[in-house]
């Protein structure tokens, strides 16, 4: 890191990550267990979100590589 403020920023972010992880684990342990069908539905939703996200990122890279993201241009001469 280049200066002291970056170290402070990194330390604050690390502390927030630890606090958020602790809170999530404490809430997870205090709630009752989900039934099996709930876990299956949750896993299916997670897979669908992951597949759709990967598909959208793939489409973004594909369109960029093919030049679909370039500004519109025309080779025609202007009419008078």
N, CA, C and O atoms as a Maestro MAE file, in Angstrom:
{
 s_m_m2io_version
 :::
 2.0.0
}

f_m_ct {
 s_m_title
 :::
 protein
 m_atom[320] {
  # First column is atom index #
  i_m_mmod_type
  r_m_x_coord
  r_m_y_coord
  r_m_z_coord
  i_m_residue_number
  s_m_chain_name
  s_m_pdb_residue_name
  s_m_pdb_atom_name
  i_m_atomic_number
  :::
  1 25 0.843 -1.174 0.000 1 A "UNK " " N  " 7
  2 3 0.000 0.000 0.000 1 A "UNK " " CA " 6
  3 2 0.894 1.245 0.000 1 A "UNK " " C  " 6
  4 15 1.997 1.245 0.547 1 A "UNK " " O  " 8
  5 25 0.396 2.272 -0.613 2 A "UNK " " N  " 7
  6 3 1.234 3.441 -0.832 2 A "UNK " " CA " 6
  7 2 1.309 4.388 0.348 2 A "UNK " " C  " 6
  8 15 2.341 5.021 0.569 2 A "UNK " " O  " 8
  9 25 0.232 4.494 1.110 3 A "UNK " " N  " 7
  10 3 0.288 5.411 2.253 3 A "UNK " " CA " 6
  11 2 -0.512 4.829 3.423 3 A "UNK " " C  " 6
  12 15 -1.130 3.770 3.304 3 A "UNK " " O  " 8
  13 25 -0.488 5.534 4.540 4 A "UNK " " N  " 7
  14 3 -1.108 5.018 5.756 4 A "UNK " " CA " 6
  15 2 -2.623 4.959 5.657 4 A "UNK " " C  " 6
  16 15 -3.239 4.091 6.276 4 A "UNK " " O  " 8
  17 25 -3.237 5.846 4.903 5 A "UNK " " N  " 7
  18 3 -4.695 5.854 4.805 5 A "UNK " " CA " 6
  19 2 -5.222 4.583 4.130 5 A "UNK " " C  " 6
  20 15 -6.313 4.113 4.453 5 A "UNK " " O  " 8
  21 25 -4.461 4.041 3.213 6 A "UNK " " N  " 7
  22 3 -4.876 2.797 2.585 6 A "UNK " " CA " 6
  23 2 -4.842 1.643 3.585 6 A "UNK " " C  " 6
  24 15 -5.701 0.762 3.553 6 A "UNK " " O  " 8
  25 25 -3.855 1.654 4.466 7 A "UNK " " N  " 7
  26 3 -3.799 0.622 5.498 7 A "UNK " " CA " 6
  27 2 -4.989 0.743 6.443 7 A "UNK " " C  " 6
  28 15 -5.582 -0.264 6.829 7 A "UNK " " O  " 8
  29 25 -5.337 1.965 6.813 8 A "UNK " " N  " 7
  30 3 -6.492 2.193 7.688 8 A "UNK " " CA " 6
  31 2 -7.765 1.736 6.988 8 A "UNK " " C  " 6
  32 15 -8.608 1.078 7.598 8 A "UNK " " O  " 8
  33 25 -7.907 2.079 5.725 9 A "UNK " " N  " 7
  34 3 -9.080 1.675 4.947 9 A "UNK " " CA " 6
  35 2 -9.179 0.154 4.865 9 A "UNK " " C  " 6
  36 15 -10.263 -0.405 5.028 9 A "UNK " " O  " 8
  37 25 -8.060 -0.516 4.615 10 A "UNK " " N  " 7
  38 3 -8.043 -1.975 4.545 10 A "UNK " " CA " 6
  39 2 -8.388 -2.584 5.906 10 A "UNK " " C  " 6
  40 15 -9.090 -3.594 5.967 10 A "UNK " " O  " 8
  41 25 -7.910 -1.991 6.982 11 A "UNK " " N  " 7
  42 3 -8.206 -2.502 8.323 11 A "UNK " " CA " 6
  43 2 -9.690 -2.330 8.655 11 A "UNK " " C  " 6
  44 15 -10.298 -3.217 9.254 11 A "UNK " " O  " 8
  45 25 -10.273 -1.195 8.271 12 A "UNK " " N  " 7
  46 3 -11.705 -0.968 8.514 12 A "UNK " " CA " 6
  47 2 -12.543 -1.958 7.715 12 A "UNK " " C  " 6
  48 15 -13.510 -2.514 8.236 12 A "UNK " " O  " 8
  49 25 -12.181 -2.181 6.461 13 A "UNK " " N  " 7
  50 3 -12.914 -3.157 5.647 13 A "UNK " " CA " 6
  51 2 -12.796 -4.569 6.219 13 A "UNK " " C  " 6
  52 15 -13.770 -5.323 6.219 13 A "UNK " " O  " 8
  53 25 -11.616 -4.926 6.703 14 A "UNK " " N  " 7
  54 3 -11.430 -6.246 7.308 14 A "UNK " " CA " 6
  55 2 -12.267 -6.385 8.576 14 A "UNK " " C  " 6
  56 15 -12.857 -7.437 8.821 14 A "UNK " " O  " 8
  57 25 -12.319 -5.329 9.379 15 A "UNK " " N  " 7
  58 3 -13.133 -5.364 10.596 15 A "UNK " " CA " 6
  59 2 -14.617 -5.486 10.261 15 A "UNK " " C  " 6
  60 15 -15.346 -6.214 10.935 15 A "UNK " " O  " 8
  61 25 -15.069 -4.780 9.225 16 A "UNK " " N  " 7
  62 3 -16.462 -4.908 8.792 16 A "UNK " " CA " 6
  63 2 -16.769 -6.316 8.286 16 A "UNK " " C  " 6
  64 15 -17.852 -6.844 8.539 16 A "UNK " " O  " 8
  65 25 -15.827 -6.921 7.576 17 A "UNK " " N  " 7
  66 3 -16.018 -8.294 7.104 17 A "UNK " " CA " 6
  67 2 -16.135 -9.271 8.271 17 A "UNK " " C  " 6
  68 15 -16.989 -10.158 8.260 17 A "UNK " " O  " 8
  69 25 -15.280 -9.106 9.273 18 A "UNK " " N  " 7
  70 3 -15.339 -9.980 10.458 18 A "UNK " " CA " 6
  71 2 -16.657 -9.778 11.200 18 A "UNK " " C  " 6
  72 15 -17.276 -10.754 11.626 18 A "UNK " " O  " 8
  73 25 -17.094 -8.540 11.360 19 A "UNK " " N  " 7
  74 3 -18.348 -8.264 12.066 19 A "UNK " " CA " 6
  75 2 -19.542 -8.824 11.306 19 A "UNK " " C  " 6
  76 15 -20.445 -9.398 11.915 19 A "UNK " " O  " 8
  77 25 -19.562 -8.666 9.990 20 A "UNK " " N  " 7
  78 3 -20.670 -9.195 9.195 20 A "UNK " " CA " 6
  79 2 -20.695 -10.716 9.233 20 A "UNK " " C  " 6
  80 15 -21.767 -11.316 9.308 20 A "UNK " " O  " 8
  81 25 -19.530 -11.345 9.182 21 A "UNK " " N  " 7
  82 3 -19.466 -12.804 9.257 21 A "UNK " " CA " 6
  83 2 -19.948 -13.293 10.611 21 A "UNK " " C  " 6
  84 15 -20.710 -14.258 10.686 21 A "UNK " " O  " 8
  85 25 -19.513 -12.639 11.683 22 A "UNK " " N  " 7
  86 3 -19.961 -13.023 13.021 22 A "UNK " " CA " 6
  87 2 -21.480 -12.890 13.148 22 A "UNK " " C  " 6
  88 15 -22.133 -13.778 13.696 22 A "UNK " " O  " 8
  89 25 -22.042 -11.800 12.653 23 A "UNK " " N  " 7
  90 3 -23.488 -11.582 12.733 23 A "UNK " " CA " 6
  91 2 -24.246 -12.649 11.945 23 A "UNK " " C  " 6
  92 15 -25.237 -13.193 12.434 23 A "UNK " " O  " 8
  93 25 -23.790 -12.948 10.738 24 A "UNK " " N  " 7
  94 3 -24.466 -13.965 9.916 24 A "UNK " " CA " 6
  95 2 -24.434 -15.330 10.579 24 A "UNK " " C  " 6
  96 15 -25.440 -16.040 10.582 24 A "UNK " " O  " 8
  97 25 -23.291 -15.708 11.140 25 A "UNK " " N  " 7
  98 3 -23.190 -17.016 11.794 25 A "UNK " " CA " 6
  99 2 -24.063 -17.063 13.045 25 A "UNK " " C  " 6
  100 15 -24.684 -18.090 13.314 25 A "UNK " " O  " 8
  101 25 -24.125 -15.983 13.809 26 A "UNK " " N  " 7
  102 3 -24.950 -15.982 15.015 26 A "UNK " " CA " 6
  103 2 -26.434 -16.065 14.679 26 A "UNK " " C  " 6
  104 15 -27.184 -16.746 15.378 26 A "UNK " " O  " 8
  105 25 -26.870 -15.384 13.622 27 A "UNK " " N  " 7
  106 3 -28.274 -15.474 13.209 27 A "UNK " " CA " 6
  107 2 -28.574 -16.860 12.652 27 A "UNK " " C  " 6
  108 15 -29.645 -17.409 12.909 27 A "UNK " " O  " 8
  109 25 -27.644 -17.432 11.894 28 A "UNK " " N  " 7
  110 3 -27.835 -18.755 11.303 28 A "UNK " " CA " 6
  111 2 -27.990 -19.815 12.392 28 A "UNK " " C  " 6
  112 15 -28.822 -20.715 12.273 28 A "UNK " " O  " 8
  113 25 -27.195 -19.709 13.442 29 A "UNK " " N  " 7
  114 3 -27.268 -20.715 14.517 29 A "UNK " " CA " 6
  115 2 -28.489 -20.542 15.399 29 A "UNK " " C  " 6
  116 15 -28.921 -21.509 16.027 29 A "UNK " " O  " 8
  117 25 -29.066 -19.342 15.473 30 A "UNK " " N  " 7
  118 3 -30.199 -19.115 16.367 30 A "UNK " " CA " 6
  119 2 -31.546 -19.441 15.720 30 A "UNK " " C  " 6
  120 15 -32.559 -19.506 16.416 30 A "UNK " " O  " 8
  121 25 -31.575 -19.644 14.419 31 A "UNK " " N  " 7
  122 3 -32.838 -19.956 13.747 31 A "UNK " " CA " 6
  123 2 -33.008 -21.462 13.624 31 A "UNK " " C  " 6
  124 15 -32.020 -22.197 13.597 31 A "UNK " " O  " 8
  125 25 -34.266 -21.933 13.548 32 A "UNK " " N  " 7
  126 3 -34.479 -23.382 13.387 32 A "UNK " " CA " 6
  127 2 -34.048 -23.858 11.999 32 A "UNK " " C  " 6
  128 15 -33.952 -23.073 11.055 32 A "UNK " " O  " 8
  129 25 -33.796 -25.137 11.902 33 A "UNK " " N  " 7
  130 3 -33.322 -25.711 10.640 33 A "UNK " " CA " 6
  131 2 -34.445 -25.707 9.601 33 A "UNK " " C  " 6
  132 15 -35.622 -25.840 9.934 33 A "UNK " " O  " 8
  133 25 -34.051 -25.552 8.334 34 A "UNK " " N  " 7
  134 3 -35.014 -25.595 7.236 34 A "UNK " " CA " 6
  135 2 -35.312 -27.039 6.880 34 A "UNK " " C  " 6
  136 15 -34.453 -27.906 7.039 34 A "UNK " " O  " 8
  137 25 -36.526 -27.310 6.396 35 A "UNK " " N  " 7
  138 3 -36.800 -28.669 5.904 35 A "UNK " " CA " 6
  139 2 -36.007 -28.950 4.627 35 A "UNK " " C  " 6
  140 15 -35.450 -28.037 4.016 35 A "UNK " " O  " 8
  141 25 -35.964 -30.215 4.237 36 A "UNK " " N  " 7
  142 3 -35.158 -30.630 3.087 36 A "UNK " " CA " 6
  143 2 -35.623 -29.930 1.809 36 A "UNK " " C  " 6
  144 15 -34.793 -29.487 1.015 36 A "UNK " " O  " 8
  145 25 -36.941 -29.824 1.600 37 A "UNK " " N  " 7
  146 3 -37.422 -29.183 0.370 37 A "UNK " " CA " 6
  147 2 -37.005 -27.712 0.315 37 A "UNK " " C  " 6
  148 15 -36.796 -27.173 -0.772 37 A "UNK " " O  " 8
  149 25 -36.882 -27.065 1.458 38 A "UNK " " N  " 7
  150 3 -36.416 -25.680 1.479 38 A "UNK " " CA " 6
  151 2 -34.967 -25.575 1.021 38 A "UNK " " C  " 6
  152 15 -34.607 -24.655 0.287 38 A "UNK " " O  " 8
  153 25 -34.133 -26.525 1.459 39 A "UNK " " N  " 7
  154 3 -32.735 -26.533 1.022 39 A "UNK " " CA " 6
  155 2 -32.629 -26.811 -0.469 39 A "UNK " " C  " 6
  156 15 -31.786 -26.231 -1.153 39 A "UNK " " O  " 8
  157 25 -33.480 -27.696 -0.975 40 A "UNK " " N  " 7
  158 3 -33.465 -28.011 -2.407 40 A "UNK " " CA " 6
  159 2 -33.864 -26.776 -3.218 40 A "UNK " " C  " 6
  160 15 -33.225 -26.461 -4.221 40 A "UNK " " O  " 8
  161 25 -34.913 -26.082 -2.791 41 A "UNK " " N  " 7
  162 3 -35.355 -24.878 -3.497 41 A "UNK " " CA " 6
  163 2 -34.275 -23.800 -3.441 41 A "UNK " " C  " 6
  164 15 -34.012 -23.137 -4.444 41 A "UNK " " O  " 8
  165 25 -33.653 -23.621 -2.293 42 A "UNK " " N  " 7
  166 3 -32.594 -22.626 -2.146 42 A "UNK " " CA " 6
  167 2 -31.399 -22.959 -3.041 42 A "UNK " " C  " 6
  168 15 -30.831 -22.069 -3.674 42 A "UNK " " O  " 8
  169 25 -31.017 -24.230 -3.094 43 A "UNK " " N  " 7
  170 3 -29.903 -24.635 -3.954 43 A "UNK " " CA " 6
  171 2 -30.252 -24.433 -5.425 43 A "UNK " " C  " 6
  172 15 -29.411 -23.987 -6.206 43 A "UNK " " O  " 8
  173 25 -31.486 -24.759 -5.809 44 A "UNK " " N  " 7
  174 3 -31.904 -24.556 -7.201 44 A "UNK " " CA " 6
  175 2 -31.891 -23.093 -7.581 44 A "UNK " " C  " 6
  176 15 -31.462 -22.742 -8.680 44 A "UNK " " O  " 8
  177 25 -32.353 -22.238 -6.694 45 A "UNK " " N  " 7
  178 3 -32.346 -20.802 -6.964 45 A "UNK " " CA " 6
  179 2 -30.916 -20.284 -7.084 45 A "UNK " " C  " 6
  180 15 -30.626 -19.451 -7.943 45 A "UNK " " O  " 8
  181 25 -30.027 -20.771 -6.231 46 A "UNK " " N  " 7
  182 3 -28.630 -20.334 -6.300 46 A "UNK " " CA " 6
  183 2 -27.996 -20.748 -7.624 46 A "UNK " " C  " 6
  184 15 -27.251 -19.974 -8.224 46 A "UNK " " O  " 8
  185 25 -28.287 -21.962 -8.081 47 A "UNK " " N  " 7
  186 3 -27.745 -22.427 -9.367 47 A "UNK " " CA " 6
  187 2 -28.305 -21.593 -10.512 47 A "UNK " " C  " 6
  188 15 -27.560 -21.215 -11.416 47 A "UNK " " O  " 8
  189 25 -29.605 -21.299 -10.490 48 A "UNK " " N  " 7
  190 3 -30.201 -20.494 -11.554 48 A "UNK " " CA " 6
  191 2 -29.616 -19.087 -11.601 48 A "UNK " " C  " 6
  192 15 -29.364 -18.555 -12.683 48 A "UNK " " O  " 8
  193 25 -29.402 -18.486 -10.445 49 A "UNK " " N  " 7
  194 3 -28.806 -17.145 -10.402 49 A "UNK " " CA " 6
  195 2 -27.377 -17.187 -10.931 49 A "UNK " " C  " 6
  196 15 -26.966 -16.301 -11.680 49 A "UNK " " O  " 8
  197 25 -26.622 -18.209 -10.547 50 A "UNK " " N  " 7
  198 3 -25.251 -18.338 -11.021 50 A "UNK " " CA " 6
  199 2 -25.198 -18.538 -12.529 50 A "UNK " " C  " 6
  200 15 -24.380 -17.912 -13.202 50 A "UNK " " O  " 8
  201 25 -26.054 -19.397 -13.072 51 A "UNK " " N  " 7
  202 3 -26.070 -19.660 -14.514 51 A "UNK " " CA " 6
  203 2 -26.490 -18.406 -15.287 51 A "UNK " " C  " 6
  204 15 -25.879 -18.072 -16.302 51 A "UNK " " O  " 8
  205 25 -27.518 -17.718 -14.816 52 A "UNK " " N  " 7
  206 3 -27.958 -16.520 -15.531 52 A "UNK " " CA " 6
  207 2 -26.900 -15.416 -15.459 52 A "UNK " " C  " 6
  208 15 -26.691 -14.704 -16.442 52 A "UNK " " O  " 8
  209 25 -26.239 -15.264 -14.327 53 A "UNK " " N  " 7
  210 3 -25.170 -14.274 -14.216 53 A "UNK " " CA " 6
  211 2 -24.004 -14.590 -15.143 53 A "UNK " " C  " 6
  212 15 -23.482 -13.701 -15.815 53 A "UNK " " O  " 8
  213 25 -23.598 -15.850 -15.179 54 A "UNK " " N  " 7
  214 3 -22.505 -16.250 -16.079 54 A "UNK " " CA " 6
  215 2 -22.913 -16.066 -17.534 54 A "UNK " " C  " 6
  216 15 -22.098 -15.656 -18.360 54 A "UNK " " O  " 8
  217 25 -24.163 -16.366 -17.853 55 A "UNK " " N  " 7
  218 3 -24.642 -16.183 -19.216 55 A "UNK " " CA " 6
  219 2 -24.632 -14.722 -19.625 55 A "UNK " " C  " 6
  220 15 -24.239 -14.397 -20.745 55 A "UNK " " O  " 8
  221 25 -25.055 -13.844 -18.744 56 A "UNK " " N  " 7
  222 3 -25.057 -12.416 -19.068 56 A "UNK " " CA " 6
  223 2 -23.633 -11.872 -19.235 56 A "UNK " " C  " 6
  224 15 -23.382 -11.048 -20.114 56 A "UNK " " O  " 8
  225 25 -22.717 -12.326 -18.402 57 A "UNK " " N  " 7
  226 3 -21.324 -11.901 -18.546 57 A "UNK " " CA " 6
  227 2 -20.750 -12.420 -19.867 57 A "UNK " " C  " 6
  228 15 -20.017 -11.704 -20.549 57 A "UNK " " O  " 8
  229 25 -21.087 -13.677 -20.230 58 A "UNK " " N  " 7
  230 3 -20.623 -14.236 -21.506 58 A "UNK " " CA " 6
  231 2 -21.176 -13.436 -22.677 58 A "UNK " " C  " 6
  232 15 -20.451 -13.171 -23.636 58 A "UNK " " O  " 8
  233 25 -22.452 -13.044 -22.617 59 A "UNK " " N  " 7
  234 3 -23.024 -12.224 -23.684 59 A "UNK " " CA " 6
  235 2 -22.338 -10.861 -23.774 59 A "UNK " " C  " 6
  236 15 -22.146 -10.330 -24.868 59 A "UNK " " O  " 8
  237 25 -21.975 -10.306 -22.641 60 A "UNK " " N  " 7
  238 3 -21.288 -9.023 -22.643 60 A "UNK " " CA " 6
  239 2 -19.928 -9.135 -23.331 60 A "UNK " " C  " 6
  240 15 -19.576 -8.282 -24.145 60 A "UNK " " O  " 8
  241 25 -19.163 -10.180 -23.010 61 A "UNK " " N  " 7
  242 3 -17.873 -10.376 -23.657 61 A "UNK " " CA " 6
  243 2 -18.044 -10.668 -25.147 61 A "UNK " " C  " 6
  244 15 -17.264 -10.174 -25.961 61 A "UNK " " O  " 8
  245 25 -19.046 -11.459 -25.517 62 A "UNK " " N  " 7
  246 3 -19.298 -11.789 -26.913 62 A "UNK " " CA " 6
  247 2 -19.629 -10.532 -27.711 62 A "UNK " " C  " 6
  248 15 -19.080 -10.319 -28.793 62 A "UNK " " O  " 8
  249 25 -20.524 -9.697 -27.181 63 A "UNK " " N  " 7
  250 3 -20.914 -8.500 -27.918 63 A "UNK " " CA " 6
  251 2 -19.758 -7.512 -28.035 63 A "UNK " " C  " 6
  252 15 -19.634 -6.813 -29.041 63 A "UNK " " O  " 8
  253 25 -18.919 -7.454 -27.017 64 A "UNK " " N  " 7
  254 3 -17.762 -6.562 -27.081 64 A "UNK " " CA " 6
  255 2 -16.769 -7.053 -28.127 64 A "UNK " " C  " 6
  256 15 -16.211 -6.250 -28.875 64 A "UNK " " O  " 8
  257 25 -16.544 -8.363 -28.187 65 A "UNK " " N  " 7
  258 3 -15.577 -8.925 -29.139 65 A "UNK " " CA " 6
  259 2 -16.065 -8.767 -30.577 65 A "UNK " " C  " 6
  260 15 -15.262 -8.532 -31.480 65 A "UNK " " O  " 8
  261 25 -17.364 -8.893 -30.798 66 A "UNK " " N  " 7
  262 3 -17.920 -8.771 -32.151 66 A "UNK " " CA " 6
  263 2 -18.080 -7.319 -32.589 66 A "UNK " " C  " 6
  264 15 -18.373 -7.065 -33.757 66 A "UNK " " O  " 8
  265 25 -17.898 -6.375 -31.696 67 A "UNK " " N  " 7
  266 3 -17.965 -4.973 -32.058 67 A "UNK " " CA " 6
  267 2 -19.353 -4.371 -31.953 67 A "UNK " " C  " 6
  268 15 -19.588 -3.278 -32.466 67 A "UNK " " O  " 8
  269 25 -20.271 -5.055 -31.302 68 A "UNK " " N  " 7
  270 3 -21.630 -4.535 -31.170 68 A "UNK " " CA " 6
  271 2 -21.702 -3.354 -30.197 68 A "UNK " " C  " 6
  272 15 -22.716 -2.657 -30.164 68 A "UNK " " O  " 8
  273 25 -20.678 -3.120 -29.425 69 A "UNK " " N  " 7
  274 3 -20.684 -2.042 -28.446 69 A "UNK " " CA " 6
  275 2 -20.096 -0.746 -28.992 69 A "UNK " " C  " 6
  276 15 -20.040 0.263 -28.288 69 A "UNK " " O  " 8
  277 25 -19.656 -0.775 -30.254 70 A "UNK " " N  " 7
  278 3 -19.064 0.416 -30.850 70 A "UNK " " CA " 6
  279 2 -20.155 1.416 -31.222 70 A "UNK " " C  " 6
  280 15 -21.292 1.023 -31.482 70 A "UNK " " O  " 8
  281 25 -19.821 2.695 -31.250 71 A "UNK " " N  " 7
  282 3 -20.809 3.690 -31.664 71 A "UNK " " CA " 6
  283 2 -21.192 3.491 -33.132 71 A "UNK " " C  " 6
  284 15 -20.393 2.987 -33.921 71 A "UNK " " O  " 8
  285 25 -22.391 3.880 -33.488 72 A "UNK " " N  " 7
  286 3 -22.882 3.719 -34.860 72 A "UNK " " CA " 6
  287 2 -22.107 4.639 -35.793 72 A "UNK " " C  " 6
  288 15 -21.838 5.796 -35.470 72 A "UNK " " O  " 8
  289 25 -21.752 4.098 -36.958 73 A "UNK " " N  " 7
  290 3 -21.055 4.871 -37.982 73 A "UNK " " CA " 6
  291 2 -21.673 4.580 -39.328 73 A "UNK " " C  " 6
  292 15 -22.297 3.536 -39.519 73 A "UNK " " O  " 8
  293 25 -21.505 5.491 -40.256 74 A "UNK " " N  " 7
  294 3 -22.041 5.310 -41.591 74 A "UNK " " CA " 6
  295 2 -20.989 5.723 -42.610 74 A "UNK " " C  " 6
  296 15 -20.261 6.695 -42.408 74 A "UNK " " O  " 8
  297 25 -20.916 4.966 -43.722 75 A "UNK " " N  " 7
  298 3 -19.984 5.293 -44.787 75 A "UNK " " CA " 6
  299 2 -20.646 6.153 -45.864 75 A "UNK " " C  " 6
  300 15 -19.994 6.540 -46.833 75 A "UNK " " O  " 8
  301 25 -21.915 6.449 -45.702 76 A "UNK " " N  " 7
  302 3 -22.623 7.254 -46.695 76 A "UNK " " CA " 6
  303 2 -22.154 8.708 -46.624 76 A "UNK " " C  " 6
  304 15 -21.726 9.198 -45.578 76 A "UNK " " O  " 8
  305 25 -22.249 9.366 -47.750 77 A "UNK " " N  " 7
  306 3 -21.958 10.794 -47.765 77 A "UNK " " CA " 6
  307 2 -23.218 11.543 -47.403 77 A "UNK " " C  " 6
  308 15 -24.328 11.081 -47.668 77 A "UNK " " O  " 8
  309 25 -23.044 12.684 -46.803 78 A "UNK " " N  " 7
  310 3 -24.201 13.462 -46.348 78 A "UNK " " CA " 6
  311 2 -24.933 14.064 -47.542 78 A "UNK " " C  " 6
  312 15 -24.297 14.524 -48.490 78 A "UNK " " O  " 8
  313 25 -26.266 14.066 -47.505 79 A "UNK " " N  " 7
  314 3 -27.084 14.681 -48.553 79 A "UNK " " CA " 6
  315 2 -27.105 16.177 -48.393 79 A "UNK " " C  " 6
  316 15 -27.029 16.703 -47.282 79 A "UNK " " O  " 8
  317 25 -27.210 16.860 -49.522 80 A "UNK " " N  " 7
  318 3 -27.259 18.324 -49.465 80 A "UNK " " CA " 6
  319 2 -28.653 18.821 -49.637 80 A "UNK " " C  " 6
  320 15 -28.885 20.030 -49.617 80 A "UNK " " O  " 8
  :::
 }
 m_bond[319] {
  # First column is bond index #
  i_m_from
  i_m_to
  i_m_order
  :::
  1 1 2 1
  2 2 3 1
  3 3 4 2
  4 3 5 1
  5 5 6 1
  6 6 7 1
  7 7 8 2
  8 7 9 1
  9 9 10 1
  10 10 11 1
  11 11 12 2
  12 11 13 1
  13 13 14 1
  14 14 15 1
  15 15 16 2
  16 15 17 1
  17 17 18 1
  18 18 19 1
  19 19 20 2
  20 19 21 1
  21 21 22 1
  22 22 23 1
  23 23 24 2
  24 23 25 1
  25 25 26 1
  26 26 27 1
  27 27 28 2
  28 27 29 1
  29 29 30 1
  30 30 31 1
  31 31 32 2
  32 31 33 1
  33 33 34 1
  34 34 35 1
  35 35 36 2
  36 35 37 1
  37 37 38 1
  38 38 39 1
  39 39 40 2
  40 39 41 1
  41 41 42 1
  42 42 43 1
  43 43 44 2
  44 43 45 1
  45 45 46 1
  46 46 47 1
  47 47 48 2
  48 47 49 1
  49 49 50 1
  50 50 51 1
  51 51 52 2
  52 51 53 1
  53 53 54 1
  54 54 55 1
  55 55 56 2
  56 55 57 1
  57 57 58 1
  58 58 59 1
  59 59 60 2
  60 59 61 1
  61 61 62 1
  62 62 63 1
  63 63 64 2
  64 63 65 1
  65 65 66 1
  66 66 67 1
  67 67 68 2
  68 67 69 1
  69 69 70 1
  70 70 71 1
  71 71 72 2
  72 71 73 1
  73 73 74 1
  74 74 75 1
  75 75 76 2
  76 75 77 1
  77 77 78 1
  78 78 79 1
  79 79 80 2
  80 79 81 1
  81 81 82 1
  82 82 83 1
  83 83 84 2
  84 83 85 1
  85 85 86 1
  86 86 87 1
  87 87 88 2
  88 87 89 1
  89 89 90 1
  90 90 91 1
  91 91 92 2
  92 91 93 1
  93 93 94 1
  94 94 95 1
  95 95 96 2
  96 95 97 1
  97 97 98 1
  98 98 99 1
  99 99 100 2
  100 99 101 1
  101 101 102 1
  102 102 103 1
  103 103 104 2
  104 103 105 1
  105 105 106 1
  106 106 107 1
  107 107 108 2
  108 107 109 1
  109 109 110 1
  110 110 111 1
  111 111 112 2
  112 111 113 1
  113 113 114 1
  114 114 115 1
  115 115 116 2
  116 115 117 1
  117 117 118 1
  118 118 119 1
  119 119 120 2
  120 119 121 1
  121 121 122 1
  122 122 123 1
  123 123 124 2
  124 123 125 1
  125 125 126 1
  126 126 127 1
  127 127 128 2
  128 127 129 1
  129 129 130 1
  130 130 131 1
  131 131 132 2
  132 131 133 1
  133 133 134 1
  134 134 135 1
  135 135 136 2
  136 135 137 1
  137 137 138 1
  138 138 139 1
  139 139 140 2
  140 139 141 1
  141 141 142 1
  142 142 143 1
  143 143 144 2
  144 143 145 1
  145 145 146 1
  146 146 147 1
  147 147 148 2
  148 147 149 1
  149 149 150 1
  150 150 151 1
  151 151 152 2
  152 151 153 1
  153 153 154 1
  154 154 155 1
  155 155 156 2
  156 155 157 1
  157 157 158 1
  158 158 159 1
  159 159 160 2
  160 159 161 1
  161 161 162 1
  162 162 163 1
  163 163 164 2
  164 163 165 1
  165 165 166 1
  166 166 167 1
  167 167 168 2
  168 167 169 1
  169 169 170 1
  170 170 171 1
  171 171 172 2
  172 171 173 1
  173 173 174 1
  174 174 175 1
  175 175 176 2
  176 175 177 1
  177 177 178 1
  178 178 179 1
  179 179 180 2
  180 179 181 1
  181 181 182 1
  182 182 183 1
  183 183 184 2
  184 183 185 1
  185 185 186 1
  186 186 187 1
  187 187 188 2
  188 187 189 1
  189 189 190 1
  190 190 191 1
  191 191 192 2
  192 191 193 1
  193 193 194 1
  194 194 195 1
  195 195 196 2
  196 195 197 1
  197 197 198 1
  198 198 199 1
  199 199 200 2
  200 199 201 1
  201 201 202 1
  202 202 203 1
  203 203 204 2
  204 203 205 1
  205 205 206 1
  206 206 207 1
  207 207 208 2
  208 207 209 1
  209 209 210 1
  210 210 211 1
  211 211 212 2
  212 211 213 1
  213 213 214 1
  214 214 215 1
  215 215 216 2
  216 215 217 1
  217 217 218 1
  218 218 219 1
  219 219 220 2
  220 219 221 1
  221 221 222 1
  222 222 223 1
  223 223 224 2
  224 223 225 1
  225 225 226 1
  226 226 227 1
  227 227 228 2
  228 227 229 1
  229 229 230 1
  230 230 231 1
  231 231 232 2
  232 231 233 1
  233 233 234 1
  234 234 235 1
  235 235 236 2
  236 235 237 1
  237 237 238 1
  238 238 239 1
  239 239 240 2
  240 239 241 1
  241 241 242 1
  242 242 243 1
  243 243 244 2
  244 243 245 1
  245 245 246 1
  246 246 247 1
  247 247 248 2
  248 247 249 1
  249 249 250 1
  250 250 251 1
  251 251 252 2
  252 251 253 1
  253 253 254 1
  254 254 255 1
  255 255 256 2
  256 255 257 1
  257 257 258 1
  258 258 259 1
  259 259 260 2
  260 259 261 1
  261 261 262 1
  262 262 263 1
  263 263 264 2
  264 263 265 1
  265 265 266 1
  266 266 267 1
  267 267 268 2
  268 267 269 1
  269 269 270 1
  270 270 271 1
  271 271 272 2
  272 271 273 1
  273 273 274 1
  274 274 275 1
  275 275 276 2
  276 275 277 1
  277 277 278 1
  278 278 279 1
  279 279 280 2
  280 279 281 1
  281 281 282 1
  282 282 283 1
  283 283 284 2
  284 283 285 1
  285 285 286 1
  286 286 287 1
  287 287 288 2
  288 287 289 1
  289 289 290 1
  290 290 291 1
  291 291 292 2
  292 291 293 1
  293 293 294 1
  294 294 295 1
  295 295 296 2
  296 295 297 1
  297 297 298 1
  298 298 299 1
  299 299 300 2
  300 299 301 1
  301 301 302 1
  302 302 303 1
  303 303 304 2
  304 303 305 1
  305 305 306 1
  306 306 307 1
  307 307 308 2
  308 307 309 1
  309 309 310 1
  310 310 311 1
  311 311 312 2
  312 311 313 1
  313 313 314 1
  314 314 315 1
  315 315 316 2
  316 315 317 1
  317 317 318 1
  318 318 319 1
  319 319 320 2
  :::
 }
}
